[in-house]
Amino acid sequence: MNTPQSPVLLQRHAGWAEVVLNRPARRNAVDMSLARALGDAIETLAADDSVRAVLLRGADGAFCSGLDLQALQAERGGLAAFAPLWERVHLGLLQSSKAWIVALERHAINGGAALALAGDLLVCGAGAFLQIGEIRLGMAAPRNADWLALRHSEAVAARLCLLGDRVPAPELLRLGIATELVEDAEVLDRARGLAATIGGFPADGVAAIKGGMRAATRRMASAARDKNS
């Protein structure tokens, strides 16, 4: 049940749902409780055939500042205990038959960038940015790399991952990362509009299109590997 203190809020509408990362005091950074609750929300929606589209956003006008490393390291088991929770989130998104729309307000950083890249459609505010900054910390960025490999070219992945800088919304649009660029105050309305539009389509059609898109992407990737082997 949603409460103001819930780390993830799930709001249902006609044909679509809204999932809200709800740790605004930490700029919606991901800790154990948020990762667990996000995985639960994804599984709940996967079992609901009435939901065709899902809007993923952050509370209080910001998307996600990444993993809350301080909180995670303080937990029993630390990052090793967090890993299966994070794997569950991304596997759930990968296997989802819903259309996922991400509302990128202000920023999507590191682990937050991976969640943004997982969306089928990404609506960016004009002043927003995405940053995959792990290279500056001497760390890998496996989730970001996975989603970029699934959806974009190696050249686009290199631009985002090898420099580690803030990539502003207009550049995200130019690279094909963002679907649309709107004024900051219009991000949620536009993202909700897209979710409502898809939510009005026949459920079987949405699931078939989404499944067909994912299968085609995997076939193309496999063909490319075979050609280069």
N, C-alpha and C positions, 0 to 999 in steps of 0.2 A: 504493500500500500504506500502511495506517495505521501511524504510529509515534507515540510520545508527543509528538514535536515537530511533527507535522503540523498545519497551521493549521485544518484541518477533518477530523473523523473521520467515517467512514461505517461504520455497524454494521448488519448485516442480521439480520432475524428472519423468522419464518414469515409471509409475506404483508405485512410492513411493514419499514420501515427507520428508522434513527435517524441524524440528521445533527447533529454537535456542533461548534459554533464553539469553537475550541480555542486561544485566546490569553488564558488566565486571568490572566497577569501584567498585562495591559492591559485587564482586565475584558471580554475578548472583543471589543475594538474592531476595526473592519474596516480592514485594510491591503491592499496590493496582493496579497500572497500568499493571504490569506484570501478575498478577493473572487474571485480566479482559481480557487482550490480549491473554493469554494462553487458557482461556475458549473459546474465539472467534475462535482461531485457531482449537481447537478440534472440535467445532461445524461445522466449515467450511469443515474440512476434512471428518467428518461423512457424509456430504451430497455429497461427491465426490466419485462416484463409481469407478473412474479410479485409485484411490489410494488404494493399498492393504496393504502397510506397511508404518510406520512412524518412522523416527529416531529422538529421542529427545536428545539434547545435550546442553551444555552451551557454551557461547562465550569465546574466548581467552584461551582455554585449561583448563577450570575448569567447573565442572557441576553446582553445586548449593550449596551455603553456608547456606541455610535455609530461614526462614522468616526474613525480615528486620523489626524487632520489633520497632526500633526507628522511621522509616518512617511510619509504620502502626499506631503507637500510636499518631503520629502528625496529622494524617488524621481526618477529621470530622467523628465522629462515632467510630473511633479507630478499635479495634479488632472485635467489634460487627458488624461493617459494612463490615469488611473483610470476616467474616465467610461464608456468602452465596456465595461469589466469589470463595472461596477455595472449598466449597462444590460442586459448579458447575464444577470445574476442575476435581475433583476426581470422581464425578458421570459420567462425560463425558468419562473419561478413563475407568471406570468400564463397561460402556455400549458400548464401541467402538468395532466395528467388524473388525477393522484393527489390524495388528500385530505391536506392539510397541517395538522398539529396543532402549535401553538406552545406550549411550556412557558415561561411568563413568570415567572422567578424574579428577585427583587430589582428589576431595572430593565430597561427598553428605552428608550433615549435617542436622539433624532434619527434617524440612519441605522438604528440598532437598532430604533427604533419602526416604521420602514417595513417591516422584516422581520417584526416581530410582527403588524402590520396585514395582511400578505400571507397569513397563515394562514387557513384555512377555519374552524378551531376554535382558540380561545385560552383556555388554562387558566392562571389567575392565582393566584399565592400571595397570601394575605391582606395581607402586608406589602409587596407589589410595587407599582411605579408605572411609568407610561409618560409620557414627556415629549417633546414636539415643540418644542424650544426655539430653532429657527433664527431666529424673529422677534426674539429678544433680541440676536442677533448681526448683524442687518440682512441676513439671508440668506433665500432662498426655501427651501421644503421640498417640492420637486416630487414625490418618490416617496411621501411621506406623503400629500400632497394627492391623488395618483392613486389610491392604495388606498382612501382615505376616500371619494372620489367614486364608486368602483366599488361599495362595500359599504354606505355610510351616507349620511345626509342632510347638506345643507350646514350645518345647525344644529350637528350633531355635529362636523363638520369645523371649524367656527368655534370651538367650545369647546376643541378640542384644539390648533388651530394659532395662534389669535390671542392667546391669553394666554401661551403658552410656559411654563406652569408644570408641576409634577409632578401628574399625575392619578392618584390612588390607586386601587387595585384595586376597592374597592366602587363608586367612581364609574364606572370602566370597565364594570362589570357593569350599573349603572343605565343607562348610555348605549347598551348593547347591543354594546359593543366586545368585552368578555370574554364567553366562552361559559359559563364556570364559575369560581367563586371557592372555593378550598380552602385549608386550612392550608398554610403555607409548606413544611413537611416532606413534604406529600402531593402536591406539584405533579407531580413526575416519575412517580410511580406512577399517578396519575390520567391523565396525558397518555399514558403507555404503554398503559394500559388502553383508552383510546379508539382509539389506533392499532392495537392488537391486534384490537379488535372490528371495525373497518373492514377490517383486513387479512384477516379471515375471510370477508368477503363475496365473491361472484363478481366477478372482475376487470372483466368487461364491464359489469356493473351500476354499479360505482363510477365507471368512466370515463364511462358514459352520463349518470349523474346529475350528475357534476361538469361535463361539457360542456354539459348542458342548463341548469344553473344559470347558468353564465357567459354562454351565449347569451341567456338570458332577461334577465339584467341589462343586457347591451348593447342589446337591443331596447328595453327600458324607457327607458334613457338616451337613445337615439336618438329615441324618440317624444316624450320630454319636450323635447328640443332643437327638434324640428319644431313642437311646440305653441307654444313660446315665440318662434319665429322670425318 
